[in-house]
Amino acid sequence: MLVDNILLGLETALRPDNLMWCLVGVSMGTIIGVIPGIGALAAMSMLFPLTFYLDPTSALIMLAGIWYGSTYGGSTAAILLNVPGTPSSAVTALEGYPMSRQGRAGVALFMTAIASFAGASLGIVIMMLFSPLIARSAMSFGAPEYFSLMLLGLVAAATITFGSVAKSLSMVVLGVLLGCVGMDAYTGQPRFTFGVMHLYESLSLMPLAMGLFGVAEIAASVGLVNLAQMTRAQYAMRAMLPTRDDMRRSPLPMLRGGTLGAVLGALPGVGPSVASFMSYAIERKVAAQPERFGKGAIEGIMAPETANNAADQTAFIPTMTLGIPGSPSMAIMIGALMIHGISPGPTLIRDHPDLFWGLVMSFWIGNVLLLVINVPLIGLWVRLLSIPYRFLYPSILVFVCIGVYSVGNSSANVWLVLGFGVLGYLMRVLDFSPAPLILGFVLGPMMEEYFRRSMLVARGDLAIFVERPISATVLALAAMIVLARLAQMRRTTMARR
């Protein structure tokens, strides 16, 4: 059965149009990752309107290529300039930049590409083996189980964070409220529309994502991003081959980092950034010579890079099999499916096997392309850093406005992007993360739907959520996450005293 699915996936992924969009996605992702101040999520948001006119498989392949391709590119800027192109590559800069200063930039970049490919490969294998099993198990889920799972996703997104839990929770609530805008599906009553006819059809994910991430990211980056001129000596690759000591120190960190990243990537609200930070911390703890870290230790590159790329791939497991996005990027993936009338969840693999397995097989093709692109063309990507940012951001804003207007030819969407851009910028200034808001926006209406279905079945009895074993277990897990976070906050407060 698995062999048949793999062959079906290869047949789909190797179609000329899907190969082209895979190349477009990974190339765009690499460029976006190299250039600081944009980010994969902003790029996915800006290209989201294009998915309206693509085959759903091609659309997902392109967006996924941007998602995991940016991780490859982000490490290039981190190693050469000490400027992480993506949040998950910030850890790579801790050891990669010192290696660059030692004249070993070529080695660092080459080993990063190897670690990224290894981590992605491990994540893809886990997705191939466990996604069908999870989907089959989820076929027995009812409305209470889905409500509990989505609640767990929101709790994890709000509490597993490096910032304030209160701020994250407030963003989740705001996202849920924004998701309620429009006509009530059961009663037909308008909610939070304030008499604006455009809002009767509910808010669209596209202007929300493009405003909060695209416009806000650009507004915050103007005047701050300094794309320095690079000299050829700074990205020479004549000494790319690693030493024997580098090779000896790499396998175990890659194994530990890949395993950790694969597990954390599948958990909603965690993602590659947390995986890379945790893998780096583990390597420092288990190292026989921890004093080497911060001075160019190869383990500090191999473990985080393997972890974040493994997490990039396994993040698709809950998205595709349960319909629960673990990150804002995965929420955009769900949006791309839904505009084509395809519901992500347990029935996706059964009803659209060519889409699911074609996407999985495209991961292999995309990561091979990234390996080919990133090793020989490092100098080309780095030269993009010499383009003045004052030329980049106006072009990006123009594409944002054209893209959002083209959907329905509505100027209201342009105004929504502007409004959400202002909101996103204020949130950045006040240190509110927009990521939980996006998750709340996507999951909120779905949670409401499953909650109301559960209440209809149980005739208003809330006990249905704890009487069913799976639902009760998931709710208990959510409660444990909250209690663990509260305990951690209490320990931190006591330590400061």
N, C-alpha and C positions, 0 to 999 in steps of 0.2 A: 504493500500500500504506500509506504513512504517513498519507494523508488518511483512508483507511478506519479505521485505528487511532485517529486523533484523533476521528472521529465516534463510534466505539464508546466511547471514553473519555468524551466529552461526554455521551453517552446514559446512561452509568453514573453519572458524577459529578453530573448534574443530577436524579437521582432524589430525590424529596422527603426520604427518610430520610437519604441521603448528604449532601444539602445541610444538613440539620439538624445532623448530627454534625460536619460541617466547621465550621459556625458555632460549635458547642460547643467544638471543639478549639482554634480560633484565639482565641476569647474567653478560654478558660481559660489558654491560653498567654500571652496578653497580660497577664492579671491576675497570673499566676505570675511573669512577667518583671518586672512593676512592683514587686512586693513582694520586698524583699531577704530572703535566708535560706531560700528554699524551693528554687527551681531547677526546670528543665523535667524533668530526670531523675526527681526525687522525685515530681513531679506525674504523670508517665507511669507510674511504679511504683505509685502509689496508685490510679490508674484502670485499671490492668492487669486486675484481676478483672472489670471491666465488659465486657471484650472477649470473655469466655467466652460471653456471652449476645447478642452482636451478630453480624451478618453479617461475614465476614472483611474485605470491602472497607470497610464502615462503620467497623470497628475500626481498620484501618490509617489511614483518612482522619482519624479523630479523634486518634489518637496523633501522626500527622504534623503535624496542625494545632497541637497543643501544642508540638511540637519547634520548628517554625520561627516560631510565633507568639510564643514566649517571647523570641526574639531582637529582635522589634519592641518588646515591652514593656520589655525590659531596658535599652534605650537611654533610655527616659523617666526612670527613676530615676537613671541615670548623669548625664544632662544637668542635671536639676533639683536633685538632692541630692548629686551626686558619689559616689553609692553604686550601683555596677553591679548590676543585677538578675540578670545572667548573666555568666559568665566572659568570653565573647566581647565583651561591651559595656564591659569595663573600659577598653579603649583609647579608646572614644568619650568617656569622662569626661574624658580629658586635654585635649580641645579643647572639648567640649560644655559642661562646667561653667563654664569661663571665659567663654564666650559668654553663658551664663545670667546670670553676674554682671555682664555688660555690658548687661543688659536685652534681649538678643537670644535669649532662650529659645525664643520662638515660631519664629524663623527656624531655629534649630538642630533643633527637633523636626520642623518641616515638611520640611527638607532631609534629615533622617534617614529620614523615611518614604519620600521619593522615592528615595533611595539604596538603601534596603532592597528596594523594589519592583523597581528596576532590576537589582540583584544577583540577586534571586530569579528574575526573568524570564530572565536569561542562564543561570543554572543549570538551569532547567527546559528551555530549548531544547537545551542540551548533553545533558541526560538523554534527551530525545526522539530526538535524532539518533544518539547513540552507544550507548545501552543495547541496542537490538536487535542491533547489530553485535557488541558484546562477548558477548552471549548466544549468537549463532550461532557465534562463534569458540570459545566455551567448550564447545560441544556435542562437540568432538573431545577434550576433556580426559578423562583417566583418573584412577584413584585416586592415582598418584604426583603428578600435576599439582595436584590438589586439596590433597593434603597439603602440598606445597611452598607453595602460595598461602596456606594457613592459617598455616603457619609464618612466612611473610613478614608476615602481619597481626600476629601476636603479637610478632615482633621489632620491627616498626615501632611498635607500641603501647608497648613497653618502652623503646625507645631514643629515639624522637622525643618528648622530654618536657623540661619545664623543671626537673624535679627530679632526684633521684638515679637513675641507671640501675640500680644494684644493688637499690634498693628496688622499682623498677618490675618488674624481673625476678623478684624474690621474690614479688610479688603475682601475676604471671602464673603462676608455678609453683603457688602456693596455689590459684588459680582452677582450674587443670587438675586438681589433686588433688581439689578439691570436686566437680568434674564427674565424677570416677571413682566417687563414692559410689553404692552400689546393687548390683544384680545384674549380673554380667558377661553381656553379650549372647551370647557364644560358649560359655562354660562353665557359666553359671548359678550361679557361685560368688559369694557376697556379698563386697563390698569396702568397707572402712572403715565398716561399719554398726554395729560394737560391740554387736551383739545387739539393736539398736533396730529393731523391726519396721517403723516408719514410714519408715526410711531404705532399706529394701529396694527401694522403688520409685524410688530416687534423689532427690536434692534438686531442688526446683522453683526456677525462675528467679524467680518472684514473691516469695516470702519473702526470698530473697537480696537482690534489688534493693530491695525496700521497706525492709529492715533497714539495708543498707549506705548507702543514699542518703536514704530518707525519714526514718526514725527518727534515724539518726546526724546528718543535717543539722539536724533540729529540736533535738536535744540540744546540738549545738554552737552553735546560734543563740540559745538561751534566755539572756537576760541580756545579749546582745551587740548584737542588732538593736534599734536605736532608731528607730522610725518616727515622724519628727518631724511636728508640726503644720505645715500649709502655709497660707500666706496667698494670697489671690487674685492679688496682684501678682506672685507668684513663678511663676505659670503662665498669665499673661495672653497671649492670642494676637492682640492687635490689631495687632502688627507682625510677622506671620508671613511676609509676602512677602519673599523674598531680594532683595538689591541686585543691580545689574548686575554688580558685581565678583564677588559670590558665584557667579552663574551662569557667568561667564567662567572661574572657577577650578575648577569642578566636573567637567566632562565627562572630562578626561584621568585624574584620580584615580579616577573611577568605572570607567573602562575598564580601567585597570591593576589596581585592586582586584578587580573582577569576574572578570577573567581569572585572576588568581592564586588567588582563592578557589575558582573552579570546578575548577582543577587540583588544588589541595591537598585540597579536600573529597572528591574521589574516591579519595584515598590512605588506606588503613587506618591508624588511629592518629594522624592529623594533625587534621583537623576545623576548625571555624570559629574557635576561639580562636587557634590558630597562624596561620591565614590573616589574621585581623584584626591581630595583632601585626606580622607580616611586611609587610603592606601599609602600615601606618603607618610602619614603619622605612624602606621604600622611598620614601615621599613625602617624608620628612625629607631623604633623601639627594639626591633629584632637585630639591628646591625651590630656586628662585632666591634666596629669602629664608628660610632655615631658622630665623632668629631669631624668626619669626612663630609658630612652633610652641610650644605651651604657653600661648599667650595668646589662643586662640580662632581658629585657622586653620581655615577651612572644609574644606580638603583633608584635614585630620586627622580629619574626621568622615565625609566622603563615601567615602574609600577603604576604611577598615575596615568601615563599615556595608555597603557593596556586597560586600566580600570575604566577610564572615561569612554573609551571606544567600545568596550564590552557593554557598558551601561547604555550607550547610544542605541545599540541594537536591541537589547532586551526590553527597552522602554516601549517597544512596539507590542510586547506580549499582552499587557492588560488593555492596551488601546484596541488591538484587533480582536482579541478573544472575548473581552468583557464589555467593550465599549466605554471604558473608563480611562480618560487621559491622565497620565501621570505628570504631565508638564504642559505649559502653554503651547509648545511646539506640537505636542501630540493632540492638543485641542484643535489646532489648525488642521491637522490631518483628518480628524473626525469631521470638521466642517467641510473639507474637500469631498469626503465621501457623501455627506448628507445632501449637498447641493446636487448630487447625481442620483439621489433617491435610494442610496445604499445605507442601511443601518449597520454600524459596527457592532459586534457582539458575537455570541456563540454560534449564530446561524451564518455568519459571514463565510467561514471556511466551508460549510456545507453548500451554501447557495452560490457562492462566488469563488470556487477553488482556484480558478485561473488568476483572479485578482490577488488573492492572498499568496499563493505560491509563486506567482510571477514577481510580486514585491519582494518576497524572501530571496529568490534567486537573483534579483537585481542587486541585492546587497553584496553578493559575491562579486558580481561584475563591477559594481561601483567601487568596491574597495581595491580590486585589482587596478582599475583605472586610476584611483587615487595614488596607489603605489607608483604607477608609471609616471603620473603627472608630478608628484611631489619630489621624487629623487632627482630626475634630470633637469627639472625646470625651477629649481629653488631660486636661482638667480633672477629669473623672470618675475616670479611672484614678489620677490623682495623689492624689485625696481618699482612695483606699483606703489610702494610706500613713498616714492618721491613725488607723486601727483599731489599738488596742493589741495588741502581739504576744502578750500573755498570754491574749488571747481567741482568737487564731488557732491557736496550736500545740496546745492540748488538742483542738480540733475536728479537726485534721488527724490526730492520733494515734487518735482514735475511729474515723475513717473507715478508717485503715490496718487496725486490728484487725477491724472489720466486714468489710472487703473480703477480707482473707486468710482469715478463718474461713469465709466463704461458699463458698470453693472446696473442695468435699469435706466441708464441715462438720467440719473437723478442728481440734481445739485445738492439735495438734502444730505446725501452721503458725504459730499465734500465738507459741508458744514459740521457734520458729525465727526469726521476725522479731525478737523480743526479743534473742535471742542474737546475731544478725547486727548488730542495732543497737548492742549493746555493742562488738562487734568493730569496727564502722565508726567508732564514736566514738574508740576507742583508736587506730585507724589515723590518724585526723585529728590526734590529740594527738601521735603519733609521726611525723607527716608522711609517711604512706604513702598513696598515691593508690589509691582503690578501683576506678578505671576499668580498669586492666589486669587486675584480678582478675575483673571481670565478663566481659571478653573471653576470658580464659583459661577461665572456666567454660563459656562457650557454645562456644568453638572446640575445647576440649580433647577432649570425647567424639567430635566429628566428626573431629578429627585422628587419634585412636586408631583409629576405624573405617576411615579411608582408609589408614592405615599398615598395618593388619593385612590389608586387602585387597591392598595392594601386595606384602606379604610372601608372601601365598598365591600370587599370580600369578608372582612371581619366585623362589618356593621358598626364601625366606629370604635372598636376595642383595640387600644394600643398594645395590649398584651401579645398580639400576633407577632410582634418583632422579637420577643424574647421566648416565645413558645416554640418557634421553629429553630432547630439546632444550629443550622448554618448561620442564620441571621443573628442568633444570640452570640455565637462565637465571634463573628465579625464585630459586633457592637462591643463585646468584651475586649477585643484587641484594640479598638479605637479608644476605649476608656483607659487601657493600659498605656497607650502612647501618651495620652493627656497627663496621666499621673506621673509617668516617667519624666516628662518635660517639666512638670511642676516641681518634682523632686530635684531635678537638675538646677532649676532656677533658684530654689531655696539654698542648695549647696553653694551656688555661685554668690548669692547674697551674703551668706554666713562667712565665706572666705574673704570677701571684701571688707567685712567688719574686723 
